[in-house]
């Protein structure tokens, strides 16, 4: 709210009225014309990455993630604090063994993607704080996850990294940190 100095002569409002130009706009409070709102914190995103269980286990052991055979571009989309879940269609890369399980869940650490040595060359990685969670088969969760409601849900996974819903992430975090049947019963009651 602003007043013109000539609008009021109340000494309590304008104790230094003698040095205020007549007709000048005066702020009653220093922040009256500025936003008092703090900037909104950045939204956290959630990601579903796809890799063989063998590769995910190595990443969990050493505290990193890697997607799309070590490409940098997909990792640049992921920000610190984002949630990451790994889905492994197989135990070893290229095999069709029907493993189909969630193999890791965690949160991305600060830092940019970095180049690391691998046995077959170099790959970009990001550091992750992995939760101590067991692997969980996908099949018992099919009706419970939003991303599996679409008939062709598996088709999206061919990209190796897809954005994932917060509710699915939180459900998987709950499942991986406790017993599946306990979580299902709790969700049914809610």
PyMOL commands that set and color helices and strands:
alter all, ss='L'
color gray80, all
select helices_A, chain A and resi 17-19+53-62+68-70+73-76+139-141+146-148+153-159+166-177+180-189
alter helices_A, ss='H'
color red, helices_A
select strands_A, chain A and resi 2-4+25-27+46-50+64-65+83-88+101-108+114-118+121-130+136-137+161-164
alter strands_A, ss='S'
color yellow, strands_A
deselect
rebuild
show_as cartoon
